[in-house]
Amino acid sequence: MLAGCGGSSKTPAQRIADCLNAKSFLVEAADGRVDGTSPDGVAFTVAVASGRIDDHGNPGGRRLSPGERRSIQGCLH
């Protein structure tokens, strides 16, 4: 979507992805969710409708840090 061209507004998932990318996460919006990795390389998915954060399945059982979870929560609100 080109900015300033009268296109449709962004979806909630796109707004959350933009917020997280501005905080050095590497994510993209897709079908009501946000998928990507934290600045420390932990993969996760956020279900936008419920706000559920899923960071299971990372090698070595790595999980999002409390600070990363706070950043995600901040972008959800």
C-alpha positions in Angstrom: 0.0 0.0 0.0 1.3 3.4 -0.9 1.2 6.1 1.8 -0.9 9.1 0.9 -2.6 7.5 -2.1 -6.1 7.2 -0.5 -5.7 3.4 0.1 -7.5 1.6 2.8 -6.5 1.9 6.4 -4.2 -0.6 8.0 -5.5 -3.7 9.7 -4.9 -4.1 13.4 -2.3 -6.8 12.6 -0.5 -4.4 10.3 -0.5 -1.7 13.0 0.9 -4.1 15.6 3.6 -5.3 13.1 4.6 -1.7 12.4 4.9 -1.0 16.1 7.0 -4.1 16.7 9.3 -3.5 13.7 9.9 0.0 15.1 11.1 -1.7 18.3 13.7 -3.9 16.4 11.5 -7.0 16.1 11.4 -8.6 12.7 7.7 -9.4 12.0 4.9 -9.3 9.4 1.2 -9.3 9.6 -0.8 -12.2 8.1 -4.4 -13.3 8.4 -5.2 -11.7 11.8 -1.9 -12.6 13.3 1.7 -11.3 13.6 4.5 -13.7 12.9 8.2 -13.1 13.4 11.2 -12.9 15.7 12.2 -10.9 18.7 15.4 -8.8 18.7 17.1 -11.8 20.4 15.9 -14.2 17.7 13.0 -15.9 19.5 10.3 -16.9 17.0 6.7 -16.1 18.0 3.1 -15.5 16.8 0.6 -13.1 18.1 -3.1 -13.8 17.6 -4.4 -10.3 17.2 -8.1 -11.0 18.2 -7.1 -12.6 21.5 -3.7 -11.1 22.2 -2.3 -14.6 22.7 1.4 -14.8 22.3 2.8 -18.2 21.3 6.6 -18.6 21.6 6.7 -22.4 21.9 8.8 -24.6 19.7 12.0 -22.6 19.7 15.3 -24.6 19.7 16.6 -25.2 23.2 13.2 -24.2 24.7 14.1 -20.5 24.2 11.2 -18.1 25.2 10.6 -14.4 24.9 12.1 -12.4 27.8 9.7 -10.4 30.1 10.9 -7.2 28.4 10.0 -8.6 25.0 6.6 -9.7 26.2 6.0 -6.2 27.6 7.0 -4.6 24.2 4.5 -6.9 22.4 1.8 -6.2 25.0 2.4 -2.4 24.5 1.9 -2.7 20.8 -1.3 -4.6 21.3 -2.9 -1.7 23.2 
